[in-house]
Amino acid sequence: MNSSALLLLSSAFLHASWNAIAKTTKDKEAFLFVAMTVSNLIIAVSLIFFTDQFAAGTPLKWAILSGISEGAYFVTLAWSLKQSQLGKAYSIMRGGAMIFVWIISTTFMGETASPLQTLGAVLVLGGIVVLSFPSLGEKKSEKTGWFTKVPWAWVCAFFIGGYHLSYHQALHHGAEPKSLFAVAMVISWPFLWFAITGERVNRVKQVVRRESIKAIAAGTAANMSFVIFLYGLKVSVPGFAISLRNASIFFAVLFSFLLKESLTRVQIAGALVVGAGAVLLSL
């Protein structure tokens, strides 16, 4: 296994892990705000002690776009996890993003797809269609009206694809992975704050009081997963990178079982088809 594949698989496990932790929490918007605050603190400490490694690079516009996409991703992730089970929502988010990235990558960025990879894309699309209908959420959302009608996992998939492509462009133009992630996180952080409705300070305090250990674990895993992912992306092409990173779909289904979510056989089959498609896309 080459270094980029090892980095991307490690990132996949860490990513599914912190998503699973977030799924177990009650106030997902406030929890993700606290967890990403932890991630920002880790980056800040890195800036202090490893300043020589934080060459900023020149592609500021791509770093800003990455941060905007990250912010929208975190918010729609919280809503997706409130709307559906981990295994189902995660498969749609990651699989949908992979299709989006492959379309852009092969159309505009010169990446080519083999027949096996094309078959993989078809499997991914078929799997997420199976997972999406007739309804994204079996559990009634805490919100009512238009909110419940929006397939948030699909919306989240778009923003995942957005930050993936933006990160790739930033790295392609010379950005250093950790500094790039630091800029993106600073930009994305306010998105989570404004996604918290009502008594923001009180909701955050409740998370700190009751779920601080979870927040520290999730924030640390998120930080590691993104930074490792960026190092893997730096030495690979975007379609391959997001495909192998989506081995996290298998981990998410496993965590879904551990969380004792009642996935149906059709949902499990759909998630596994998405995962199998991801494997073919990585070949």
Secondary structure, 3 states (H helix, E strand, C coil): CCHHHHHHHHHHHHHHHHHHHHHCCCCHHHHHHHHHHHHHHHHHHHHHHCHHHCCCCCCHHHHHHHHHHHHHHHHHHHHHHHHCCHHHHHHHHHHHHHHHHHHHHHHHCCCCCCHHHHHHHHHHHHHHHHHHCCCCCCCCCCCCCHHHHCCHHHHHHHHHHHHHHHHHHHHHCCCCHHHHHHHHHHHHHHHHHHHCCCCHHHHHHHHHHHHHHHHHHHHHHHHHHHHHHHHHHHCCCHHHHHHHHCCHHHHHHHHHHHCCCCCCHHHHHHHHHHHHHHHHHCC
